[in-house]
Amino acid sequence: NAGVTQTPKFRILKIGQSMTLQCAQDMNHNYMYWYRQDPGMGLKLIYYSVGAGITDKGEVPNGYNVSRSTTEDFPLRLELAAPSQTSVYFCASSKGQGGETQYFGPGTRLLVL
Amino acid sequence: DQQVKQNSPSLSVQEGRISILNCDYTNSMFDYFLWYKKYPAEGPTFLISISSIKDKNEDGRFTVFLNKSAKHLSLHIVPSQPGDSAVYFCAASAGHAGGTSYGKLTFGQGTILTVHP
């Protein structure tokens, strides 16, 4: 099993550009999550999904969108990149039904200039 | 409003000694707590967890203690090894027992642990 994979590993964006961060898991997990980690800070939840077709906002959803058309994939969309979105983004998945042990991907480092 | 706090940004320990990492929380609805370990350029990996119905959970060299009245938990690593050098994150969820948390976690800022040979 590859676990949770994320692409790209690193990206530089100009202000106002858009991009999609890809996330996939092969563990047949129902629950998936997107977090961002700013320097010296903990991870903050952006969006989460409890199954295909079901998504909901986390703590810091502004400026992002998500979709969940399959169990495996959970892409994160940035429509109009801003310098405040410079961060490291982590995708995670878990079995769900109270199983909070989340498995994380390696992260995508995003720099918005 | 930081609901989960790790007040020590860093901790330095000699190999073989005990490492104690601390975490405080403010939300009394939290009923499940986890510790994650993170190496540079990697995602966090799960280490150990504890439910609010317990006050201690042990897994090999790692023990987590929960003091609900003080809203405090700690992670003990005995004996510490150089390979334990990493960032340690405390995390908490509310509604775990009832299955209503949807696995959502609130993380602390992290503590950088350095274990010297």
gemmi code that builds the backbone of each chain (N, CA, C; Angstrom):
import gemmi

chains = {
    "A": [
        ("ASN", (0.834, -1.210, 0.000), (0.000, 0.000, 0.000), (0.865, 1.256, 0.000)),
        ("ALA", (0.485, 2.222, -0.818), (1.221, 3.483, -0.844), (0.780, 4.382, 0.305)),
        ("GLY", (-0.406, 4.125, 0.875), (-0.914, 4.959, 1.952), (-1.574, 6.208, 1.379)),
        ("VAL", (-1.161, 7.368, 1.897), (-1.683, 8.647, 1.414), (-0.601, 9.315, 0.569)),
        ("THR", (-0.935, 9.644, -0.654), (0.015, 10.309, -1.537), (-0.475, 11.710, -1.871)),
        ("GLN", (0.474, 12.623, -2.033), (0.145, 14.010, -2.360), (1.050, 14.489, -3.493)),
        ("THR", (0.457, 15.246, -4.413), (1.230, 15.903, -5.462), (0.713, 17.314, -5.661)),
        ("PRO", (1.573, 18.290, -6.024), (3.039, 18.156, -6.100), (3.669, 18.225, -4.717)),
        ("LYS", (4.975, 18.054, -4.639), (5.683, 18.202, -3.365), (5.943, 19.669, -3.055)),
        ("PHE", (6.153, 20.439, -4.097), (6.474, 21.853, -3.923), (5.965, 22.638, -5.119)),
        ("ARG", (5.457, 23.845, -4.852), (4.942, 24.666, -5.953), (5.074, 26.129, -5.567)),
        ("ILE", (5.463, 26.940, -6.554), (5.461, 28.399, -6.397), (4.336, 28.952, -7.255)),
        ("LEU", (3.479, 29.769, -6.653), (2.365, 30.384, -7.363), (2.499, 31.899, -7.332)),
        ("LYS", (2.003, 32.562, -8.353), (1.890, 34.017, -8.310), (0.531, 34.372, -7.722)),
        ("ILE", (0.467, 35.541, -7.116), (-0.804, 36.033, -6.552), (-1.877, 36.001, -7.626)),
        ("GLY", (-3.042, 35.460, -7.280), (-4.158, 35.413, -8.214), (-4.241, 34.156, -9.051)),
        ("GLN", (-3.168, 33.374, -9.091), (-3.220, 32.110, -9.839), (-4.036, 31.086, -9.061)),
        ("SER", (-4.410, 30.034, -9.773), (-5.144, 28.965, -9.122), (-4.389, 27.652, -9.299)),
        ("MET", (-4.681, 26.707, -8.433), (-4.082, 25.383, -8.562), (-4.881, 24.371, -7.746)),
        ("THR", (-4.643, 23.115, -8.048), (-5.267, 22.021, -7.315), (-4.189, 21.153, -6.695)),
        ("LEU", (-4.312, 20.948, -5.398), (-3.427, 20.023, -4.697), (-4.111, 18.657, -4.707)),
        ("GLN", (-3.357, 17.666, -5.161), (-3.940, 16.335, -5.282), (-3.656, 15.491, -4.042)),
        ("CYS", (-4.623, 14.662, -3.679), (-4.473, 13.735, -2.561), (-5.193, 12.444, -2.912)),
        ("ALA", (-4.528, 11.329, -2.670), (-5.144, 10.025, -2.914), (-4.730, 9.056, -1.819)),
        ("GLN", (-5.654, 8.151, -1.463), (-5.334, 7.106, -0.488), (-5.837, 5.759, -1.004)),
        ("ASP", (-5.092, 4.713, -0.658), (-5.437, 3.373, -1.156), (-5.788, 2.435, -0.019)),
        ("MET", (-6.242, 2.993, 1.107), (-6.576, 2.187, 2.278), (-8.083, 2.008, 2.435)),
        ("ASN", (-8.847, 2.467, 1.460), (-10.310, 2.378, 1.498), (-10.893, 3.083, 2.727)),
        ("HIS", (-10.253, 4.180, 3.108), (-10.739, 4.966, 4.239), (-11.903, 5.857, 3.819)),
        ("ASN", (-12.897, 5.942, 4.699), (-14.040, 6.804, 4.395), (-13.729, 8.280, 4.624)),
        ("TYR", (-12.985, 8.567, 5.689), (-12.778, 9.951, 6.099), (-11.466, 10.481, 5.529)),
        ("MET", (-11.533, 11.698, 4.993), (-10.324, 12.362, 4.509), (-10.333, 13.804, 4.963)),
        ("TYR", (-9.104, 14.394, 5.084), (-8.942, 15.724, 5.681), (-7.851, 16.500, 4.947)),
        ("TRP", (-8.014, 17.817, 4.961), (-6.947, 18.710, 4.523), (-6.591, 19.640, 5.674)),
        ("TYR", (-5.274, 19.714, 5.950), (-4.750, 20.608, 6.974), (-3.718, 21.530, 6.331)),
        ("ARG", (-3.500, 22.662, 6.984), (-2.359, 23.502, 6.647), (-1.538, 23.714, 7.916)),
        ("GLN", (-0.222, 23.798, 7.725), (0.659, 24.058, 8.845), (1.528, 25.262, 8.536)),
        ("ASP", (1.344, 26.307, 9.304), (2.170, 27.508, 9.178), (3.365, 27.379, 10.117)),
        ("PRO", (4.458, 28.085, 9.838), (5.677, 27.958, 10.656), (5.407, 28.184, 12.140)),
        ("GLY", (5.883, 27.264, 12.976), (5.743, 27.399, 14.424), (4.339, 27.165, 14.940)),
        ("MET", (3.472, 26.694, 14.059), (2.080, 26.484, 14.452), (1.704, 25.021, 14.278)),
        ("GLY", (0.598, 24.669, 14.899), (0.070, 23.325, 14.693), (-0.692, 23.243, 13.393)),
        ("LEU", (-1.216, 22.066, 13.129), (-2.002, 21.863, 11.918), (-3.417, 22.390, 12.134)),
        ("LYS", (-3.927, 23.085, 11.135), (-5.297, 23.594, 11.203), (-6.141, 22.951, 10.103)),
        ("LEU", (-7.325, 22.502, 10.462), (-8.193, 21.793, 9.533), (-8.850, 22.752, 8.555)),
        ("ILE", (-8.719, 22.464, 7.252), (-9.301, 23.315, 6.219), (-10.683, 22.772, 5.817)),
        ("TYR", (-10.709, 21.536, 5.363), (-11.935, 20.849, 4.969), (-11.799, 19.370, 5.337)),
        ("TYR", (-12.952, 18.719, 5.430), (-12.930, 17.281, 5.625), (-14.089, 16.643, 4.881)),
        ("SER", (-13.986, 15.314, 4.738), (-15.026, 14.566, 4.033), (-15.247, 13.232, 4.736)),
        ("VAL", (-16.505, 12.855, 4.915), (-16.816, 11.596, 5.585), (-17.199, 10.512, 4.585)),
        ("GLY", (-17.124, 10.834, 3.317), (-17.417, 9.844, 2.291), (-17.558, 10.522, 0.945)),
        ("ALA", (-17.602, 9.731, -0.103), (-17.747, 10.286, -1.448), (-19.010, 11.133, -1.535)),
        ("GLY", (-18.858, 12.343, -2.059), (-19.980, 13.251, -2.219), (-20.314, 14.089, -1.001)),
        ("ILE", (-19.590, 13.880, 0.111), (-19.894, 14.595, 1.362), (-18.655, 15.335, 1.843)),
        ("THR", (-18.760, 16.661, 1.901), (-17.643, 17.456, 2.407), (-18.176, 18.513, 3.366)),
        ("ASP", (-17.301, 19.021, 4.229), (-17.705, 20.061, 5.168), (-16.497, 20.899, 5.548)),
        ("LYS", (-16.790, 22.137, 6.004), (-15.729, 23.064, 6.345), (-15.089, 22.715, 7.674)),
        ("GLY", (-13.790, 23.018, 7.745), (-13.072, 22.904, 8.992), (-12.895, 24.264, 9.626)),
        ("GLU", (-11.755, 24.458, 10.243), (-11.491, 25.684, 10.993), (-11.126, 26.871, 10.097)),
        ("VAL", (-10.422, 26.607, 8.976), (-9.911, 27.696, 8.125), (-10.234, 27.448, 6.650)),
        ("PRO", (-11.510, 27.440, 6.241), (-11.878, 27.058, 4.874), (-11.787, 28.170, 3.827)),
        ("ASN", (-11.689, 29.438, 4.278), (-11.765, 30.548, 3.327), (-10.623, 30.524, 2.323)),
        ("GLY", (-10.986, 30.647, 1.054), (-9.995, 30.653, -0.019), (-9.744, 29.295, -0.633)),
        ("TYR", (-10.464, 28.275, -0.145), (-10.265, 26.901, -0.612), (-11.598, 26.264, -0.992)),
        ("ASN", (-11.496, 25.266, -1.867), (-12.651, 24.431, -2.181), (-12.208, 22.989, -2.308)),
        ("VAL", (-13.131, 22.061, -2.052), (-12.816, 20.649, -2.169), (-13.949, 19.930, -2.881)),
        ("SER", (-13.643, 18.741, -3.333), (-14.652, 17.837, -3.892), (-14.241, 16.419, -3.525)),
        ("ARG", (-15.199, 15.518, -3.501), (-14.905, 14.106, -3.191), (-15.818, 13.242, -4.064)),
        ("SER", (-15.349, 12.982, -5.269), (-16.160, 12.209, -6.200), (-15.911, 10.709, -6.050)),
        ("THR", (-14.778, 10.335, -5.474), (-14.478, 8.926, -5.245), (-13.984, 8.750, -3.813)),
        ("THR", (-13.962, 7.512, -3.338), (-13.427, 7.250, -2.000), (-11.943, 7.568, -1.929)),
        ("GLU", (-11.235, 7.344, -3.052), (-9.778, 7.436, -3.023), (-9.233, 8.859, -3.072)),
        ("ASP", (-9.924, 9.761, -3.765), (-9.344, 11.071, -4.074), (-10.038, 12.217, -3.356)),
        ("PHE", (-9.237, 13.195, -2.945), (-9.789, 14.356, -2.222), (-8.941, 15.587, -2.579)),
        ("PRO", (-9.164, 16.168, -3.772), (-8.366, 17.328, -4.182), (-8.776, 18.603, -3.467)),
        ("LEU", (-7.791, 19.480, -3.278), (-8.004, 20.800, -2.653), (-7.720, 21.856, -3.701)),
        ("ARG", (-8.660, 22.773, -3.892), (-8.550, 23.785, -4.936), (-8.313, 25.154, -4.314)),
        ("LEU", (-7.300, 25.872, -4.823), (-7.087, 27.274, -4.482), (-7.452, 28.084, -5.711)),
        ("GLU", (-8.443, 28.959, -5.597), (-8.926, 29.675, -6.771), (-8.125, 30.937, -7.071)),
        ("LEU", (-7.888, 31.750, -6.076), (-7.149, 33.009, -6.249), (-6.071, 33.041, -5.166)),
        ("ALA", (-4.880, 32.568, -5.515), (-3.845, 32.430, -4.506), (-3.456, 33.774, -3.895)),
        ("ALA", (-3.258, 33.759, -2.580), (-2.833, 34.951, -1.839), (-1.613, 34.592, -0.997)),
        ("PRO", (-0.763, 35.591, -0.674), (0.433, 35.297, 0.134), (0.099, 34.603, 1.457)),
        ("SER", (-1.079, 34.868, 2.009), (-1.478, 34.244, 3.278), (-1.681, 32.734, 3.142)),
        ("GLN", (-1.730, 32.239, 1.910), (-1.891, 30.806, 1.698), (-0.555, 30.078, 1.551)),
        ("THR", (0.529, 30.814, 1.707), (1.843, 30.189, 1.779), (1.888, 29.320, 3.022)),
        ("SER", (2.115, 28.035, 2.823), (2.025, 27.100, 3.940), (2.455, 25.712, 3.463)),
        ("VAL", (2.451, 24.766, 4.393), (2.606, 23.359, 4.030), (1.245, 22.697, 4.218)),
        ("TYR", (0.790, 22.001, 3.197), (-0.525, 21.389, 3.206), (-0.410, 19.872, 3.355)),
        ("PHE", (-1.161, 19.355, 4.312), (-1.164, 17.920, 4.552), (-2.566, 17.361, 4.330)),
        ("CYS", (-2.601, 16.238, 3.643), (-3.825, 15.473, 3.476), (-3.745, 14.268, 4.405)),
        ("ALA", (-4.876, 13.854, 4.950), (-4.905, 12.706, 5.852), (-6.172, 11.900, 5.622)),
        ("SER", (-6.145, 10.658, 6.070), (-7.341, 9.824, 5.971), (-7.463, 8.967, 7.219)),
        ("SER", (-8.687, 8.522, 7.492), (-8.923, 7.613, 8.613), (-10.117, 6.721, 8.285)),
        ("LYS", (-10.242, 5.644, 9.045), (-11.342, 4.701, 8.798), (-12.689, 5.339, 9.064)),
        ("GLY", (-12.726, 6.249, 10.039), (-13.989, 6.851, 10.398), (-14.665, 6.087, 11.519)),
        ("GLN", (-15.893, 6.429, 11.794), (-16.696, 5.839, 12.874), (-15.949, 5.894, 14.189)),
        ("GLY", (-15.395, 7.087, 14.512), (-14.688, 7.268, 15.758), (-13.242, 6.871, 15.716)),
        ("GLY", (-12.758, 6.378, 14.608), (-11.343, 6.011, 14.516), (-10.498, 7.212, 14.167)),
        ("GLU", (-10.101, 7.974, 15.183), (-9.411, 9.233, 14.898), (-7.966, 9.077, 14.525)),
        ("THR", (-7.438, 7.878, 14.503), (-6.055, 7.708, 14.067), (-5.983, 8.050, 12.591)),
        ("GLN", (-5.368, 9.179, 12.308), (-5.293, 9.641, 10.934), (-3.921, 9.331, 10.353)),
        ("TYR", (-3.932, 8.986, 9.081), (-2.699, 8.686, 8.349), (-2.452, 9.847, 7.400)),
        ("PHE", (-1.269, 10.418, 7.496), (-0.949, 11.622, 6.755), (-0.098, 11.356, 5.534)),
        ("GLY", (-0.295, 12.207, 4.521), (0.594, 12.229, 3.376), (1.849, 13.031, 3.700)),
        ("PRO", (2.807, 13.083, 2.754), (4.087, 13.749, 3.018), (4.019, 15.278, 2.943)),
        ("GLY", (2.926, 15.811, 2.452), (2.773, 17.264, 2.422), (3.102, 17.893, 1.080)),
        ("THR", (2.501, 19.062, 0.838), (2.817, 19.909, -0.319), (3.215, 21.272, 0.214)),
        ("ARG", (4.404, 21.709, -0.142), (4.870, 23.035, 0.278), (4.490, 24.037, -0.802)),
        ("LEU", (3.720, 25.049, -0.415), (3.228, 26.046, -1.367), (3.751, 27.420, -0.995)),
        ("LEU", (4.305, 28.097, -1.988), (4.809, 29.457, -1.797), (4.068, 30.366, -2.761)),
        ("VAL", (3.397, 31.388, -2.232), (2.655, 32.335, -3.068), (3.375, 33.676, -3.024)),
        ("LEU", (3.816, 34.102, -4.221), (4.572, 35.356, -4.307), (3.853, 36.404, -5.132)),
    ],
    "B": [
        ("ASP", (-8.068, 31.631, 19.436), (-8.298, 30.898, 20.670), (-7.629, 29.519, 20.538)),
        ("GLN", (-6.505, 29.353, 21.218), (-5.727, 28.129, 21.128), (-6.309, 27.131, 22.112)),
        ("GLN", (-7.051, 26.145, 21.637), (-7.704, 25.201, 22.533), (-6.757, 24.102, 23.007)),
        ("VAL", (-5.693, 23.862, 22.266), (-4.673, 22.881, 22.636), (-3.325, 23.593, 22.601)),
        ("LYS", (-2.626, 23.566, 23.732), (-1.387, 24.322, 23.825), (-0.221, 23.432, 24.249)),
        ("GLN", (0.886, 23.587, 23.545), (2.126, 22.976, 23.963), (3.073, 24.128, 24.245)),
        ("ASN", (3.274, 24.419, 25.505), (3.962, 25.654, 25.880), (5.473, 25.598, 25.744)),
        ("SER", (6.017, 24.401, 25.570), (7.465, 24.291, 25.397), (7.772, 24.104, 23.914)),
        ("PRO", (8.364, 25.101, 23.262), (8.683, 24.944, 21.834), (9.731, 23.874, 21.582)),
        ("SER", (10.608, 23.662, 22.574), (11.677, 22.690, 22.364), (12.079, 22.032, 23.678)),
        ("LEU", (12.686, 20.839, 23.536), (13.156, 20.072, 24.690), (14.406, 19.323, 24.264)),
        ("SER", (15.433, 19.379, 25.098), (16.689, 18.686, 24.807), (16.961, 17.681, 25.922)),
        ("VAL", (17.264, 16.436, 25.537), (17.417, 15.347, 26.502), (18.623, 14.489, 26.117)),
        ("GLN", (19.261, 13.923, 27.115), (20.372, 13.003, 26.874), (19.825, 11.602, 26.577)),
        ("GLU", (20.488, 10.915, 25.655), (20.114, 9.542, 25.326), (20.033, 8.696, 26.595)),
        ("GLY", (18.985, 7.874, 26.691), (18.813, 7.002, 27.846), (17.983, 7.612, 28.962)),
        ("ARG", (17.840, 8.937, 28.937), (17.059, 9.599, 29.974), (15.578, 9.662, 29.570)),
        ("ILE", (14.755, 10.179, 30.460), (13.329, 10.312, 30.176), (13.044, 11.642, 29.478)),
        ("SER", (12.179, 11.593, 28.478), (11.668, 12.814, 27.839), (10.218, 12.969, 28.285)),
        ("ILE", (9.863, 14.172, 28.718), (8.474, 14.449, 29.120), (7.982, 15.640, 28.317)),
        ("LEU", (6.986, 15.394, 27.491), (6.377, 16.448, 26.678), (4.989, 16.738, 27.224)),
        ("ASN", (4.670, 18.009, 27.355), (3.430, 18.422, 27.993), (2.451, 19.086, 27.034)),
        ("CYS", (1.182, 18.993, 27.397), (0.118, 19.545, 26.561), (-1.044, 19.952, 27.464)),
        ("ASP", (-1.586, 21.129, 27.261), (-2.751, 21.607, 28.014), (-3.892, 21.898, 27.055)),
        ("TYR", (-5.105, 21.706, 27.512), (-6.263, 21.991, 26.669), (-7.305, 22.762, 27.467)),
        ("THR", (-8.161, 23.456, 26.756), (-9.159, 24.290, 27.424), (-10.593, 23.799, 27.195)),
        ("ASN", (-10.816, 23.043, 26.126), (-12.165, 22.611, 25.780), (-12.537, 21.357, 26.574)),
        ("SER", (-13.502, 21.486, 27.475), (-13.895, 20.353, 28.313), (-14.658, 19.285, 27.537)),
        ("MET", (-15.005, 19.571, 26.277), (-15.691, 18.585, 25.452), (-14.720, 17.590, 24.807)),
        ("PHE", (-13.440, 17.892, 24.858), (-12.464, 16.951, 24.282), (-12.510, 15.636, 25.061)),
        ("ASP", (-12.629, 14.517, 24.348), (-12.702, 13.238, 25.030), (-11.742, 12.195, 24.448)),
        ("TYR", (-10.870, 12.638, 23.550), (-9.911, 11.699, 22.971), (-8.678, 12.494, 22.613)),
        ("PHE", (-7.508, 11.955, 22.972), (-6.267, 12.694, 22.815), (-5.226, 11.810, 22.133)),
        ("LEU", (-4.431, 12.455, 21.276), (-3.453, 11.691, 20.517), (-2.126, 12.437, 20.507)),
        ("TRP", (-1.060, 11.698, 20.319), (0.254, 12.260, 20.068), (0.720, 11.795, 18.695)),
        ("TYR", (1.222, 12.773, 17.919), (1.798, 12.496, 16.617), (3.246, 12.946, 16.630)),
        ("LYS", (4.039, 12.247, 15.825), (5.461, 12.531, 15.689), (5.717, 12.939, 14.247)),
        ("LYS", (6.567, 13.932, 14.057), (6.811, 14.407, 12.689), (8.300, 14.643, 12.455)),
        ("TYR", (8.810, 13.986, 11.420), (10.178, 14.236, 10.969), (10.138, 15.290, 9.862)),
        ("PRO", (11.250, 16.001, 9.644), (11.298, 17.022, 8.582), (10.923, 16.436, 7.219)),
        ("ALA", (10.161, 17.207, 6.459), (9.764, 16.852, 5.092), (8.897, 15.588, 5.033)),
        ("GLU", (8.293, 15.207, 6.156), (7.366, 14.079, 6.163), (6.064, 14.506, 6.827)),
        ("GLY", (5.011, 13.721, 6.617), (3.768, 13.980, 7.320), (3.826, 13.437, 8.736)),
        ("PRO", (2.958, 13.921, 9.613), (2.910, 13.382, 10.987), (2.537, 11.908, 10.976)),
        ("THR", (3.075, 11.160, 11.938), (2.706, 9.760, 12.102), (2.162, 9.543, 13.509)),
        ("PHE", (1.125, 8.730, 13.602), (0.468, 8.467, 14.876), (1.412, 7.739, 15.828)),
        ("LEU", (1.384, 8.164, 17.094), (2.258, 7.550, 18.081), (1.456, 6.784, 19.137)),
        ("ILE", (0.570, 7.482, 19.824), (-0.182, 6.870, 20.913), (-1.405, 7.735, 21.192)),
        ("SER", (-2.450, 7.119, 21.746), (-3.665, 7.878, 22.055), (-4.206, 7.470, 23.420)),
        ("ILE", (-5.162, 8.264, 23.912), (-5.808, 7.942, 25.181), (-7.226, 8.491, 25.169)),
        ("SER", (-8.144, 7.692, 25.676), (-9.524, 8.116, 25.829), (-9.685, 8.799, 27.179)),
        ("SER", (-10.687, 9.674, 27.278), (-10.889, 10.407, 28.521), (-11.369, 9.522, 29.672)),
        ("ILE", (-11.730, 8.271, 29.381), (-12.157, 7.374, 30.465), (-10.948, 6.719, 31.143)),
        ("LYS", (-9.761, 6.950, 30.585), (-8.541, 6.407, 31.169), (-7.646, 7.539, 31.655)),
        ("ASP", (-6.683, 7.206, 32.501), (-5.704, 8.223, 32.900), (-4.285, 7.854, 32.480)),
        ("LYS", (-4.144, 6.678, 31.874), (-2.804, 6.259, 31.449), (-2.935, 5.255, 30.315)),
        ("ASN", (-2.036, 5.380, 29.339), (-1.950, 4.381, 28.285), (-0.488, 4.193, 27.922)),
        ("GLU", (-0.097, 2.939, 27.794), (1.311, 2.618, 27.605), (1.505, 1.809, 26.325)),
        ("ASP", (2.592, 2.107, 25.609), (2.928, 1.337, 24.410), (4.441, 1.326, 24.271)),
        ("GLY", (5.043, 0.277, 24.796), (6.498, 0.168, 24.723), (7.174, 1.261, 25.532)),
        ("ARG", (7.999, 2.040, 24.870), (8.725, 3.125, 25.560), (7.861, 4.369, 25.775)),
        ("PHE", (6.682, 4.378, 25.219), (5.837, 5.571, 25.241), (4.644, 5.391, 26.189)),
        ("THR", (4.453, 6.385, 27.062), (3.312, 6.379, 27.970), (2.664, 7.750, 27.934)),
        ("VAL", (1.343, 7.767, 27.818), (0.621, 9.031, 27.879), (-0.205, 9.038, 29.158)),
        ("PHE", (-0.131, 10.173, 29.859), (-0.888, 10.380, 31.096), (-1.901, 11.492, 30.860)),
        ("LEU", (-3.115, 11.301, 31.380), (-4.170, 12.301, 31.240), (-4.669, 12.709, 32.618)),
        ("ASN", (-4.661, 14.006, 32.890), (-5.213, 14.564, 34.120), (-6.372, 15.464, 33.721)),
        ("LYS", (-7.584, 14.901, 33.767), (-8.756, 15.631, 33.282), (-9.074, 16.859, 34.117)),
        ("SER", (-8.893, 16.763, 35.429), (-9.224, 17.906, 36.287), (-8.322, 19.092, 35.971)),
        ("ALA", (-7.086, 18.802, 35.599), (-6.147, 19.885, 35.262), (-6.153, 20.190, 33.770)),
        ("LYS", (-6.900, 19.409, 33.004), (-6.916, 19.546, 31.539), (-5.480, 19.510, 31.006)),
        ("HIS", (-4.791, 18.482, 31.375), (-3.372, 18.355, 31.052), (-3.051, 16.914, 30.672)),
        ("LEU", (-2.230, 16.775, 29.618), (-1.709, 15.463, 29.321), (-0.219, 15.552, 29.033)),
        ("SER", (0.437, 14.423, 29.223), (1.871, 14.399, 29.002), (2.269, 13.094, 28.321)),
        ("LEU", (3.348, 13.170, 27.583), (3.915, 12.003, 26.905), (5.288, 11.745, 27.506)),
        ("HIS", (5.491, 10.530, 28.000), (6.774, 10.136, 28.557), (7.447, 9.155, 27.607)),
        ("ILE", (8.700, 9.398, 27.329), (9.476, 8.488, 26.481), (10.654, 8.000, 27.319)),
        ("VAL", (10.672, 6.675, 27.579), (11.729, 6.111, 28.412), (12.181, 4.755, 27.843)),
        ("PRO", (13.466, 4.545, 27.568), (14.500, 5.562, 27.537), (14.484, 6.303, 26.200)),
        ("SER", (14.905, 7.534, 26.207), (14.943, 8.322, 24.977), (16.099, 7.846, 24.086)),
        ("GLN", (15.855, 7.886, 22.778), (16.861, 7.465, 21.807), (17.054, 8.582, 20.777)),
        ("PRO", (18.225, 8.668, 20.178), (18.451, 9.725, 19.163), (17.412, 9.709, 18.045)),
        ("GLY", (16.917, 8.537, 17.678), (15.890, 8.421, 16.640), (14.560, 9.015, 17.039)),
        ("ASP", (14.398, 9.341, 18.323), (13.163, 9.982, 18.784), (13.168, 11.479, 18.484)),
        ("SER", (14.291, 12.015, 18.062), (14.387, 13.446, 17.747), (13.431, 13.783, 16.611)),
        ("ALA", (12.471, 14.637, 16.896), (11.408, 14.974, 15.948), (10.548, 16.063, 16.570)),
        ("VAL", (9.535, 16.497, 15.835), (8.524, 17.392, 16.399), (7.354, 16.541, 16.870)),
        ("TYR", (6.889, 16.787, 18.083), (5.778, 16.031, 18.657), (4.564, 16.958, 18.788)),
        ("PHE", (3.455, 16.500, 18.222), (2.214, 17.251, 18.279), (1.210, 16.524, 19.163)),
        ("CYS", (0.580, 17.283, 20.023), (-0.553, 16.817, 20.797), (-1.814, 17.186, 20.003)),
        ("ALA", (-2.822, 16.315, 20.008), (-4.067, 16.597, 19.300), (-5.244, 16.094, 20.129)),
        ("ALA", (-6.404, 16.695, 19.917), (-7.592, 16.323, 20.690), (-8.829, 16.351, 19.805)),
        ("SER", (-9.808, 15.539, 20.159), (-11.092, 15.583, 19.459), (-12.228, 15.538, 20.464)),
        ("ALA", (-13.378, 16.083, 20.049), (-14.579, 16.114, 20.887), (-15.656, 15.289, 20.205)),
        ("GLY", (-16.350, 14.472, 20.993), (-17.415, 13.660, 20.405), (-16.943, 12.313, 19.929)),
        ("HIS", (-15.777, 11.898, 20.350), (-15.241, 10.596, 19.930), (-16.141, 9.467, 20.411)),
        ("ALA", (-16.568, 9.540, 21.669), (-17.349, 8.441, 22.250), (-18.671, 8.260, 21.518)),
        ("GLY", (-19.268, 9.352, 21.120), (-20.557, 9.276, 20.437), (-20.434, 9.165, 18.933)),
        ("GLY", (-19.215, 9.154, 18.446), (-19.001, 9.052, 17.005), (-19.390, 10.285, 16.241)),
        ("THR", (-19.478, 11.418, 16.930), (-19.914, 12.637, 16.238), (-18.760, 13.567, 15.892)),
        ("SER", (-17.540, 13.156, 16.225), (-16.409, 14.048, 15.970), (-16.017, 14.042, 14.505)),
        ("TYR", (-16.405, 12.982, 13.765), (-15.972, 12.804, 12.383), (-14.452, 12.825, 12.284)),
        ("GLY", (-13.807, 12.497, 13.397), (-12.361, 12.418, 13.401), (-11.658, 13.755, 13.398)),
        ("LYS", (-12.396, 14.840, 13.521), (-11.750, 16.155, 13.453), (-10.832, 16.361, 14.656)),
        ("LEU", (-9.621, 16.781, 14.371), (-8.620, 16.970, 15.409), (-8.224, 18.430, 15.536)),
        ("THR", (-7.958, 18.844, 16.782), (-7.373, 20.151, 17.068), (-5.961, 19.911, 17.568)),
        ("PHE", (-4.984, 20.529, 16.902), (-3.579, 20.277, 17.198), (-2.962, 21.385, 18.037)),
        ("GLY", (-1.982, 21.018, 18.849), (-1.120, 21.985, 19.499), (-0.032, 22.437, 18.529)),
        ("GLN", (0.815, 23.378, 19.010), (1.818, 23.987, 18.129), (3.011, 23.083, 17.862)),
        ("GLY", (3.181, 22.075, 18.702), (4.306, 21.162, 18.539), (5.466, 21.495, 19.460)),
        ("THR", (6.218, 20.454, 19.834), (7.445, 20.596, 20.621), (8.554, 19.858, 19.892)),
        ("ILE", (9.665, 20.561, 19.666), (10.813, 19.935, 19.008), (11.635, 19.207, 20.070)),
        ("LEU", (11.724, 17.891, 19.946), (12.523, 17.086, 20.870), (13.854, 16.749, 20.214)),
        ("THR", (14.934, 17.023, 20.937), (16.271, 16.648, 20.482), (16.878, 15.730, 21.526)),
        ("VAL", (17.255, 14.520, 21.101), (17.886, 13.554, 21.991), (19.352, 13.446, 21.598)),
        ("HIS", (20.227, 13.831, 22.521), (21.664, 13.839, 22.250), (22.296, 12.500, 22.609)),
        ("PRO", (23.172, 11.982, 21.705), (23.854, 10.708, 22.004), (24.791, 10.834, 23.207)),
    ],
}
model = gemmi.Model(1)
for chain_id, residues in chains.items():
    chain = gemmi.Chain(chain_id)
    for i, (resn, *xyz) in enumerate(residues, 1):
        res = gemmi.Residue()
        res.name, res.seqid = resn, gemmi.SeqId(i, " ")
        for name, pos in zip(("N", "CA", "C"), xyz):
            atom = gemmi.Atom()
            atom.name, atom.element = name, gemmi.Element(name[0])
            atom.pos, atom.b_iso = gemmi.Position(*pos), 0.0
            res.add_atom(atom)
        chain.add_residue(res)
    model.add_chain(chain)
structure = gemmi.Structure()
structure.add_model(model)
structure.setup_entities()
